[in-house]
Amino acid sequence: MSWQLDATPWISADAEWLIVGVPETFELTGSYASLDKALAGQMTRLKETGDLTGKLAETVALRGVQGIKARRLLFVGLGKGDQQTEAGLNKAFLTAIRQITSKTQQTVAVAIPSGLTSTPAAITRIIASALQISGEGQDLYRVERARYPLASAQLLADTGSDLTALRAAATEGTVIGDAVNLARELVNQPPSVLFPVSFAQRAEKVAAECGLKCEIFDEPRLRQERMNALLAVNQGSVQAPRVVVLEYNQAPAGSPTLTIVGKGVTFDSGGLSLKPTDSMLTMKCDMAGAATVLGTMQAIAKLKLPVHVRGLMGLVENMPSGSAFKLGDVMHARNGVTIENQNTDAEGRLVLADVLSYAVDQGTDCIVDLATLTGACVVALGEEVVGAFSNNQGWCDQLLGAAARMGEDTWQMPMWDHFNELIKSEIADIRNTGGRWGGAITAAKFLEKFVGGKPWVHLDIAGPAFAGSTKPHREGGGTGVMVKTLVELARTFKKP
């Protein structure tokens, strides 16, 4: 999609659709007054009849309008002042633009509202991101698509605006939107298309396009690196495992290093601890953590952030077969910790264990890992909230602050030492399950054994990574959750 940004008056924008955001308790002054006059008082009448309220994400469409250059007009409510946050504005503009992208080759002009609690630059970034995300759906293999990219977009700034700053914000929003879409598309791909080797090939292609350093570990290299827990998970599959290591470094000398690690189980049957059919239907999404890492690394590179970041992805497939790892097996992880396997469906933590250990050995100052790790986190926090677990409050606060600024709901969970008792094993150092209670926490306590005391945050994205249904502001399927947060974290990264 091509876009441009200028100070064209709203009534002069030449597009199929003109989108105008309207806050609650709006006044018909300035550009709103000019638009109302061109529409022969239609805004006034809509306001008086209560049809145009400005309530968050509420839309009013006018077709065949006269008096303005655009052929159609769509009002979208921006809510009250306390709703005009990243999350609220994102919901509003996604809702509006998604109404347009159900048809092909649409052109749109979007007015950048002023006088809100968010800055014009922040709003411009939100709009640009929404323009990218709204045109991509999960219907990758449908003949008749339900969602289409826009042909072109025009962002309309107020007269006197700093157009250079707004164009930079729009570019940033476009890059972030593309990164979110990359993560979404990977999650939505079927497991026959996206498996460890093909995922690694895609990562290699992205790295080449963005100027990222890329290294891919094949099975002999994984054995050389002693990634025995990861290899155990994959041994029931005919697909070969991979680990991808991406690196971006445009930081000044002596700057700290951030490492982002993603779980990439491209399909999770549960192994010998086989999932029931209904629970397996969406298990193509079990690589969402790795998809988020790849999208984040693409965005960081395209934005040319002055940081040093590594992105690591552990890629396996968890399948039942005569060669599958078994309950009661003991694995020797990369860092020497022995693990008793008590459930082959608790496999993601085994994959992350070896990759986290490798990250520590490579030298890093801070770590974030992402994984669709536990159903227990979904039980605790629901399907819309990411669970955060950490060994360092200062580092966790940086992550939570980035998430809050980007409008991605994240909640910190406890990590008290007594949870360690639940993963003790009688035969090995630890076991890979802690029983029924506190399952999301015991999974995090398991991962903590492999971060070498480095400041670390584990993000359990099992709920928000895959949307079971479509909503006005959001497509079903992969969501690309936490890409925005991790890009913001990298931008503001400081060693705690």
C-alpha positions in Angstrom: 0.0 0.0 0.0 1.3 3.5 -0.9 0.6 6.4 1.3 1.2 10.1 1.5 0.8 12.7 4.3 0.0 16.4 3.7 -2.1 19.2 5.0 -4.9 18.8 2.4 -8.3 20.1 3.9 -10.6 17.2 4.7 -13.2 18.3 2.2 -10.7 18.3 -0.6 -9.3 14.8 -0.1 -9.9 12.7 -3.2 -10.6 9.1 -2.1 -13.3 6.5 -2.0 -13.5 6.9 1.7 -12.8 9.8 4.1 -12.4 8.6 7.7 -12.9 11.3 10.4 -12.4 10.5 14.1 -14.8 12.2 16.5 -14.3 12.4 20.3 -17.1 12.4 22.7 -18.4 15.9 23.5 -16.9 17.2 20.3 -17.6 20.7 19.2 -18.4 21.7 15.6 -15.4 24.1 15.3 -12.3 24.2 13.0 -12.1 21.4 10.5 -15.3 19.8 11.9 -17.2 23.1 11.2 -15.8 23.2 7.6 -16.9 19.6 7.0 -20.3 20.3 8.5 -20.7 23.3 6.3 -19.7 21.4 3.2 -22.2 18.7 4.2 -25.0 21.3 4.5 -25.3 20.8 8.3 -25.5 17.0 8.2 -23.0 16.6 11.1 -25.1 19.0 13.2 -28.3 17.0 12.5 -26.5 13.7 13.3 -25.3 15.1 16.6 -28.7 16.5 17.5 -30.4 13.2 16.9 -27.8 11.2 18.9 -26.6 9.3 15.8 -23.1 10.7 16.1 -22.0 10.3 19.7 -18.2 9.9 19.5 -18.3 6.8 21.7 -15.2 4.7 21.3 -15.1 2.7 18.1 -18.7 3.5 17.2 -19.0 4.2 13.5 -21.4 6.1 11.2 -21.1 5.6 7.5 -22.5 8.1 4.9 -22.6 7.0 1.3 -23.1 9.1 -1.8 -22.3 12.3 0.1 -22.4 15.7 -1.6 -20.2 18.7 -1.0 -16.9 16.9 -0.4 -14.5 15.3 -2.9 -14.5 11.9 -1.2 -17.3 9.6 -2.4 -18.1 8.1 1.1 -17.6 9.3 4.6 -17.0 7.3 7.8 -17.1 8.8 11.2 -15.5 6.8 14.1 -15.8 7.6 17.8 -12.6 8.3 19.7 -14.2 8.1 23.1 -13.6 10.2 26.2 -10.2 11.6 27.1 -9.2 8.7 29.3 -10.0 6.3 26.4 -7.8 8.2 23.9 -4.8 6.0 24.7 -2.8 3.8 22.4 -5.2 0.9 23.0 -8.3 3.0 22.6 -7.2 4.8 19.4 -5.9 1.6 17.9 -9.3 0.0 18.5 -11.1 2.9 16.9 -9.0 3.2 13.8 -8.8 -0.5 13.2 -12.6 -0.8 13.5 -13.1 2.0 11.0 -10.5 0.9 8.4 -11.5 -2.8 8.6 -14.9 -1.7 7.4 -13.3 -0.6 4.2 -10.9 -3.4 3.5 -13.6 -6.0 2.9 -13.5 -4.8 -0.8 -10.5 -4.7 -3.1 -8.7 -1.6 -4.4 -10.1 0.8 -2.0 -8.5 4.3 -1.5 -8.9 6.1 1.8 -8.1 9.4 3.4 -7.8 9.6 7.2 -7.9 12.8 9.1 -5.3 13.1 11.9 -7.3 14.4 14.8 -5.9 17.1 17.1 -6.7 18.2 20.6 -6.6 14.7 22.0 -4.6 13.4 25.0 -2.2 11.6 22.6 0.2 13.6 20.5 -0.4 14.1 16.7 2.8 12.0 16.1 1.5 9.1 18.3 -1.9 9.2 16.6 -0.3 9.3 13.1 1.8 6.2 14.0 -1.3 4.4 15.3 -3.2 5.3 12.1 -0.4 4.2 9.8 -0.1 0.9 11.7 -3.8 0.3 11.5 -3.8 0.9 7.7 -1.3 -1.9 7.3 -2.9 -4.4 9.7 -6.5 -3.9 8.6 -5.8 -5.0 5.0 -4.5 -8.4 6.0 -6.6 -11.4 7.1 -6.3 -15.0 8.0 -7.9 -16.1 4.7 -4.5 -17.0 3.1 -6.0 -19.9 1.1 -9.5 -18.7 0.3 -10.4 -18.0 -3.3 -12.8 -15.2 -2.3 -10.9 -13.1 0.3 -12.6 -11.5 3.2 -9.9 -8.8 3.6 -7.8 -6.8 1.0 -4.9 -4.4 1.3 -5.8 -0.8 0.6 -4.7 0.5 -2.8 -3.5 3.8 -1.3 -4.0 6.0 1.7 -3.7 9.7 2.4 -3.1 11.0 6.0 -4.5 14.5 6.5 -2.7 16.8 8.9 -3.8 20.1 10.3 -2.4 23.2 8.7 0.7 24.3 10.6 1.6 20.7 11.7 5.2 19.5 11.7 4.9 17.4 8.5 8.4 16.1 8.8 7.8 14.7 12.3 4.4 13.3 11.2 5.9 11.6 8.1 8.5 10.0 10.3 5.8 8.7 12.7 3.8 7.4 9.7 6.9 5.5 8.4 7.4 4.0 11.9 3.7 3.0 12.1 4.0 1.3 8.6 7.1 -0.6 9.6 5.5 -1.8 12.9 2.3 -2.7 11.1 4.3 -4.8 8.6 6.1 -6.6 11.4 2.8 -7.4 13.1 1.5 -8.7 9.8 4.5 -10.9 9.4 4.0 -12.5 12.8 0.3 -12.9 12.1 0.9 -14.5 8.7 3.4 -17.0 10.1 0.9 -18.0 12.9 -1.9 -18.4 10.3 0.1 -20.7 8.0 -0.8 -24.4 8.2 1.8 -26.7 9.7 2.3 -28.5 6.4 3.6 -25.2 5.0 5.3 -23.8 8.1 7.6 -26.4 9.8 11.0 -25.9 11.4 13.0 -25.9 8.2 10.6 -23.7 6.2 10.4 -21.3 9.2 14.2 -21.1 9.3 14.3 -20.4 5.5 11.7 -17.6 5.9 13.8 -16.1 8.7 16.9 -16.3 6.5 15.0 -14.4 3.8 13.8 -11.7 6.2 17.3 -11.3 7.5 18.7 -10.8 4.0 16.1 -8.2 3.2 16.8 -6.3 6.5 20.5 -6.6 6.8 20.4 -8.9 9.9 23.1 -11.4 10.6 21.6 -14.8 10.5 22.8 -18.2 11.6 20.8 -21.4 11.4 21.6 -24.5 13.5 20.9 -27.8 11.8 20.6 -31.1 13.8 24.3 -31.9 13.9 25.0 -28.3 15.2 22.2 -28.7 17.8 23.9 -31.9 19.0 27.2 -30.1 19.1 25.6 -27.3 21.1 24.2 -29.9 23.6 20.6 -28.8 23.0 19.4 -32.2 24.2 16.1 -31.1 25.7 15.1 -29.3 22.5 16.1 -32.4 20.4 14.1 -34.7 22.7 10.9 -32.8 21.9 11.5 -33.1 18.2 12.5 -36.7 18.0 9.0 -38.0 17.4 8.7 -36.0 14.2 9.9 -36.6 10.7 10.6 -32.9 10.4 14.1 -31.7 11.3 14.6 -29.2 14.1 16.3 -25.9 13.7 17.4 -23.0 15.9 17.7 -19.5 14.2 20.0 -16.8 15.6 19.5 -13.3 14.3 21.6 -10.4 15.3 21.3 -6.6 14.8 23.9 -4.2 16.2 23.8 -0.5 15.5 24.6 0.4 19.1 27.5 2.6 20.3 30.5 0.7 21.6 29.9 -0.6 25.2 26.1 -0.6 24.9 24.2 -3.5 26.6 22.8 -6.4 24.7 19.2 -7.4 24.6 18.2 -11.0 23.7 14.7 -12.0 22.7 13.9 -15.7 22.6 10.8 -17.3 21.1 9.2 -20.7 21.4 8.7 -22.1 17.9 6.7 -25.4 18.1 5.3 -25.3 14.6 2.8 -28.0 15.5 2.0 -29.4 19.0 0.1 -32.6 19.1 1.0 -33.0 22.7 3.4 -35.9 21.8 2.6 -39.2 23.6 0.6 -37.1 26.1 -1.7 -36.6 23.1 -4.1 -33.6 23.1 -7.8 -34.1 22.3 -8.9 -33.0 18.9 -10.5 -29.7 20.0 -7.4 -28.7 21.9 -5.2 -29.5 18.9 -7.1 -27.5 16.3 -5.2 -24.3 16.8 -1.8 -25.8 17.6 -0.4 -24.4 14.5 -0.1 -21.2 16.6 2.3 -22.8 19.1 5.2 -21.0 17.3 3.7 -17.6 17.9 6.6 -16.7 20.2 9.1 -17.3 17.5 6.9 -15.4 15.0 6.9 -12.4 17.3 10.7 -12.5 17.6 11.1 -12.5 13.8 8.6 -9.7 13.3 10.3 -7.7 16.1 13.8 -8.1 14.6 12.5 -7.1 11.2 11.0 -3.9 12.6 14.1 -3.0 14.7 16.3 -3.4 11.6 14.0 -1.3 9.4 13.7 1.4 12.0 17.5 1.4 12.4 17.3 1.7 16.1 20.7 2.3 17.8 20.7 -0.9 19.9 22.3 -4.3 20.0 19.6 -7.1 19.9 19.7 -10.8 19.3 16.7 -12.8 18.3 16.7 -16.5 19.0 14.0 -19.0 17.8 13.8 -22.6 18.8 12.0 -24.5 16.1 10.6 -28.0 16.6 7.5 -30.2 15.9 6.0 -32.2 18.8 4.6 -35.5 17.4 3.8 -39.0 18.7 5.6 -41.9 17.1 7.7 -44.9 18.1 10.7 -42.5 18.4 8.9 -39.9 20.5 10.4 -39.0 23.9 8.6 -40.7 26.7 7.2 -40.0 30.1 9.9 -40.8 32.6 12.8 -39.9 30.3 15.5 -37.8 31.8 17.1 -35.2 29.6 20.4 -33.4 30.1 19.9 -29.8 29.1 22.5 -27.6 27.6 23.6 -26.0 31.0 23.9 -29.4 32.7 20.5 -29.4 34.5 18.8 -32.8 34.3 15.1 -32.8 33.6 12.6 -35.6 34.3 9.8 -35.6 31.7 6.4 -36.1 33.2 4.3 -34.8 30.4 5.3 -34.6 26.7 2.7 -31.8 26.3 4.8 -29.6 28.6 7.4 -29.4 25.7 7.7 -25.6 25.1 9.7 -25.1 28.3 12.1 -27.8 27.2 12.7 -26.0 23.9 13.2 -22.7 25.6 15.5 -24.1 28.3 18.3 -24.9 25.8 17.9 -21.7 23.8 17.9 -19.5 26.9 21.1 -21.3 28.0 22.7 -20.6 24.7 21.6 -16.9 25.0 23.4 -16.7 28.3 26.6 -18.3 27.0 26.7 -15.9 24.1 26.8 -12.9 26.5 23.7 -10.8 27.1 22.7 -8.2 29.6 18.9 -8.8 29.5 16.5 -11.4 28.2 12.9 -11.6 27.2 11.3 -14.8 26.1 7.9 -15.3 24.6 5.8 -18.5 24.4 2.4 -19.8 24.1 3.4 -21.8 27.1 0.4 -22.7 29.4 -3.3 -23.0 29.4 -3.0 -22.1 33.1 -2.1 -18.6 32.2 -5.3 -18.3 30.1 -7.3 -19.6 33.0 -5.7 -17.0 35.3 -5.7 -13.9 33.0 -8.2 -14.7 30.2 -7.6 -14.6 26.5 -6.7 -10.9 26.1 -3.9 -10.5 28.7 -0.2 -11.5 28.6 1.3 -12.9 31.7 4.7 -11.5 32.8 7.1 -13.4 35.1 10.5 -12.0 36.1 13.6 -12.4 38.3 14.4 -8.7 38.2 11.8 -6.0 39.1 13.6 -3.2 37.3 13.8 -5.1 34.1 10.2 -6.2 34.4 9.1 -2.6 35.0 10.8 -1.6 31.7 8.8 -4.3 29.9 5.6 -3.4 31.6 6.1 0.3 30.8 6.7 -0.5 27.1 3.5 -2.6 27.0 1.5 0.1 28.7 2.7 2.7 26.2 1.8 0.4 23.3 -1.6 -0.5 24.6 -0.9 -4.3 25.0 -2.4 -5.5 28.3 0.3 -7.3 30.4 0.1 -8.4 34.0 2.9 -9.4 36.3 2.6 -12.7 38.1 4.3 -13.8 41.3 7.6 -15.7 41.3 8.0 -16.7 45.0 10.6 -19.3 45.8 8.2 -21.8 47.3 6.9 -22.6 43.8 10.3 -24.2 43.2 9.2 -27.1 45.5 6.6 -28.0 43.0 9.0 -28.8 40.2 11.5 -30.9 42.2 12.1 -34.4 40.9 13.0 -37.5 42.8 15.3 -38.8 40.0 16.6 -35.6 38.3 17.3 -32.0 39.2 13.8 -30.8 38.2 10.7 -32.1 36.4 8.9 -30.4 33.6 5.5 -30.1 35.3 4.6 -28.8 38.7 1.2 -30.4 39.0 -2.3 -28.8 38.7 -1.9 -25.7 40.7 0.0 -22.5 39.7 0.9 -24.1 36.3 1.9 -20.8 34.6 4.1 -19.9 37.5 5.8 -23.3 37.9 6.5 -23.2 34.1 8.2 -19.8 34.6 10.1 -21.1 37.6 11.3 -24.0 35.4 12.6 -21.5 32.8 14.3 -19.4 35.5 16.8 -22.4 35.9 18.2 -21.6 32.5 18.8 -17.8 32.5 22.0 -17.8 34.6 20.7 -15.1 36.9 20.5 -12.5 34.0 17.7 -10.0 34.2 14.9 -11.8 32.5 11.2 -11.6 31.7 9.1 -14.5 30.5 5.9 -13.6 28.6 3.2 -16.2 28.4 1.2 -15.2 25.4 -1.0 -18.4 25.3 -4.2 -16.3 25.5 -3.7 -13.3 23.2 -1.5 -14.9 20.5 -4.4 -16.5 18.6 -7.9 -15.0 18.5 -10.6 -17.6 18.2 -13.1 -15.3 16.6 -13.2 -12.1 14.6 -14.3 -8.8 16.2 -14.9 -5.4 14.5 -11.4 -4.2 15.5 -9.6 -7.5 15.1 -9.2 -10.4 12.7 -9.4 -13.9 14.1 -6.3 -16.1 14.0 -2.8 -14.8 14.7 -2.7 -11.4 16.4 1.1 -10.5 16.4 0.7 -9.7 20.1 3.8 -8.0 21.7 5.6 -7.0 18.5 4.8 -3.4 19.3 5.8 -3.8 22.9 9.2 -5.4 22.1 10.0 -2.7 19.5 9.3 -0.1 22.1 11.3 -2.0 24.7 14.3 -2.1 22.3 13.9 1.6 21.6 14.0 2.6 25.3 16.3 -0.3 26.4 18.6 0.4 29.4 20.4 -2.1 31.5 18.6 -2.2 34.9 
